Amino acid sequence: MASKFAELAIDCADPVGLARFWCAVLGYQVRHQDEEIVTIGSPLVPEGKDRPGPVPPLLTFALVPEGKTAKNRLHIDLNPTDRDQAEEVRRLIELGARHADVGQGAGVSWVTLADPEDNEFCVLATRCP
């Protein structure tokens, strides 16, 4: 078996606040928290390390002193599962996201948003399993 994608680490100024936002977005729960790091994961797969095959990745938010300075080179794409894209975008904005312009231009099928610490992410138009 090859390696599996298990975790995405995100540097931030407020690990607790950002973890709270992403828990609400993804339906995740806090798995670990200390003064500088918060890790969240899916409640449906409480221990993915020992499971064969793909598992929903953990997100780890780590406190760093420096702020974000440029567009992310890696970002999360979200796929709405129980509502259409416009409804999901409205929900995410109510949670604290905002529209972001990263040069995507007009006529694209996704909506680019930013989380409370300005990390860009996209909401896709089509639903996939």
C-alpha positions in Angstrom: 0.0 0.0 0.0 1.1 3.5 -0.7 1.0 6.3 1.9 -2.4 7.7 2.7 -3.4 11.3 3.2 -4.0 11.5 7.0 -3.6 15.1 8.1 -3.4 18.7 6.9 -1.5 21.1 9.1 -2.5 24.7 9.0 -0.5 27.5 10.6 -2.6 30.2 12.3 -2.9 32.9 14.9 -6.0 31.4 16.7 -6.0 27.6 16.7 -9.1 27.3 18.9 -11.1 29.8 16.8 -10.1 28.3 13.5 -10.8 24.8 14.7 -14.2 25.9 15.9 -15.0 27.3 12.4 -13.8 24.2 10.5 -15.6 21.9 13.0 -18.8 23.7 12.1 -18.0 23.6 8.3 -17.1 19.8 8.2 -19.1 18.4 11.1 -15.8 17.4 12.7 -15.0 17.3 16.4 -11.9 18.3 18.5 -9.5 15.3 18.9 -6.7 17.0 20.7 -6.1 20.5 22.1 -3.3 22.1 24.0 -2.0 25.7 24.3 -0.5 25.8 20.7 -2.2 23.0 18.7 -5.8 21.9 18.0 -6.5 18.8 16.0 -10.0 18.0 14.6 -11.4 15.0 12.8 -14.5 13.2 11.6 -16.6 11.6 14.3 -17.5 8.9 11.8 -13.9 7.5 11.8 -12.6 8.1 15.3 -9.2 6.3 14.7 -8.1 6.3 11.0 -4.5 5.4 11.6 -5.1 1.7 11.7 -7.8 1.5 9.1 -6.9 0.3 5.6 -7.8 2.6 2.7 -8.8 6.2 2.7 -10.1 8.0 5.8 -11.2 11.6 6.2 -8.0 13.6 7.0 -7.5 15.3 10.3 -6.9 19.1 10.3 -4.3 20.4 12.7 -4.2 24.1 13.6 -0.8 25.2 14.9 -0.1 28.6 16.5 2.6 30.5 14.7 3.8 34.1 15.3 3.8 35.3 11.7 0.6 36.2 9.8 -0.5 35.0 6.3 1.3 37.0 3.6 0.2 35.5 0.2 -2.4 33.3 -1.5 -2.4 29.7 -0.3 -0.5 27.3 -2.5 -2.6 24.5 -1.1 -6.3 24.8 -0.3 -9.4 22.8 0.6 -12.2 22.1 -1.8 -15.6 21.5 -0.3 -18.4 19.5 -1.9 -21.9 20.2 -0.5 -23.6 16.9 0.4 -27.1 17.9 1.4 -27.7 21.2 -0.2 -26.8 23.1 -3.4 -23.7 25.3 -3.8 -25.5 28.6 -3.2 -27.1 27.3 0.0 -23.8 26.0 1.3 -22.0 29.3 0.5 -24.7 31.2 2.5 -24.2 28.8 5.4 -20.4 29.2 5.4 -20.6 33.0 5.3 -23.0 32.8 8.3 -20.2 30.8 10.0 -17.6 33.4 9.4 -16.3 32.8 5.8 -16.1 35.6 3.3 -15.9 35.8 -0.5 -12.3 35.9 -1.8 -10.8 37.0 -5.1 -7.7 35.0 -6.0 -7.9 35.8 -9.7 -10.3 33.0 -10.5 -12.1 35.2 -13.0 -15.8 35.0 -14.1 -17.7 32.0 -15.2 -16.0 29.4 -13.0 -18.1 26.6 -11.5 -16.7 27.0 -7.9 -17.0 29.8 -5.3 -13.8 30.9 -3.6 -14.2 31.8 0.0 -11.7 32.6 2.9 -11.9 31.3 6.4 -11.7 33.7 9.4 -7.9 33.8 9.0 -8.0 34.4 5.3 -7.1 30.9 4.2 -8.8 30.4 0.8 -11.0 27.4 0.1 -13.5 26.6 -2.7 -17.1 25.3 -2.7 -17.6 23.1 -5.7 -20.9 23.2 -7.8 -21.4 19.5 -8.2 -21.9 16.9 -5.5 -19.7 13.9 -5.5 -19.9 10.9 -3.1 
